[in-house]
Amino acid sequence: MKDIEQIIKEVSGTMAMEGMHLKEEDKERIRKCLSDEVSFEEMKKRIIEKHTVRI
């Protein structure tokens, strides 16, 4: 399996080609998911909650 930092570097490069850049916060999320610290589903839930406006 590829090293986590190598995967992040590849994702960052691909995103940059599209004019989008990963923030350090994004890279940390990827690290947590790839190291099984947090499941993808849990991380997705956290991101949705963070960006949901409650009225």
C-alpha positions in Angstrom: 0.0 0.0 0.0 1.1 3.5 -0.7 2.3 5.7 2.1 -0.3 8.1 3.3 1.8 11.2 2.6 2.4 10.0 -1.0 -1.4 9.6 -1.5 -2.0 13.1 -0.1 0.7 14.4 -2.4 -0.9 12.8 -5.4 -4.4 14.0 -4.5 -3.0 17.5 -3.9 -1.4 17.5 -7.4 -4.5 16.3 -9.1 -6.6 18.9 -7.3 -4.1 21.6 -8.2 -4.4 20.7 -11.9 -8.1 21.6 -11.6 -7.3 24.9 -9.9 -8.3 23.6 -6.4 -5.8 23.4 -3.6 -6.0 21.3 -0.4 -5.8 23.1 2.8 -3.9 21.6 5.7 -7.3 20.8 7.3 -8.2 18.8 4.2 -4.9 16.9 4.4 -5.5 16.1 8.0 -9.0 14.7 7.2 -7.4 12.4 4.6 -4.8 11.3 7.1 -7.4 10.4 9.7 -9.5 8.4 7.2 -6.5 6.5 5.6 -5.1 5.6 9.0 -8.5 4.3 10.1 -8.7 6.8 12.9 -12.0 7.9 11.6 -14.2 6.1 9.0 -15.0 7.8 5.7 -18.7 7.8 6.7 -18.0 9.5 10.0 -15.8 12.1 8.3 -18.4 12.8 5.7 -21.0 13.3 8.5 -18.7 15.7 10.3 -18.1 17.8 7.2 -21.8 17.9 6.4 -22.6 19.0 9.9 -19.9 21.7 9.8 -21.3 23.2 6.7 -25.0 22.9 7.4 -26.7 26.1 8.4 -29.1 25.7 11.2 -32.0 28.1 11.3 
